[in-house]
Amino acid sequence: MTPGPSPLAHAWAFDELSTAGPEHLDAGQVAAYDARAQFDPAPDIDVLRAPGLSRQDTVLDMGAGTGTFAVAAAPLCRQVLLVEPSRAMLDAAAEKLRAAALDNVRLIEGSFLSLQVAPPVEFIFCRNALHHLPDFWKVQALRRLRAALKPGGVLRLKDIAFSFAPAQTEASLSQWLEAAAHYPPGSYTADMLATHIREEFSTFTWLLEPMLERSGFCIEQAEYSSSGVFAAYICRAA
């Protein structure tokens, strides 16, 4: 079996934790992460079940955070590989797995650029993690996800990615920040969203999609939010 790319340990390699932010690294802020994110994994579980997720399959949960998706997916598959670079997030995920009495989830302290999976898996789930990387490094990350996936395997990718026209940038982002006033208490504030725009690396969908294709994925489905700031993909490994 051909191994995936080796970890990028060069002097010029990107430091992935440098852009993670305290909400992902600080134990106190991680404790409030689930309440802020309010992530329901059920629709994404249904997305993976449609192409045949079964008890024989392994799922790679990349940038898994506190393990919400892994807990939902574990009863439906053989194994979940929960990969997360933040030790605070891994500790929170471990506690969640203990509470759920799940023994088929493997916790891995790792990142996109250090990822090595052998043998390759049938499914990958990646939500709101890729935007922590600049575009050049997104491609390197996607190459590693492709190497970790069996031919014909499925990548479910969800992220903050901009589908609005460049000329609509100011109007669309202003509307996104204004909408934060109506988010539930404890969720993301306009200031948090502004920090994301200013300091993180969300990109346009018309840039992200060629990255996927050039990294060895075929995009089977692309969905864009009405706000133009979120995108979700179903991709196959070519």
URQUI-V71144 format. One line per field, one symbol per residue. psi: psi as a letter, one per 40 degrees, with the letter a starting at -180 (. if undefined). A space follows every 10 residues. Layout:
psi->???
This chain:
psi->hhiiiiigei deihhdeded ideedhdddd dedddddfhh eddddddddd efhieeihhh hhfebeeddd ddddeeidih hhhhehdddd ddddddddde fhefhhhhhi ideehhhhii idihhhhfdd eehidddddd dddddddehi heihhhhhih hheiideedd dddddddddd deiiheahid ddddddddea fiiidedddd dddeeeihhd hhhhideeei ihihiih.
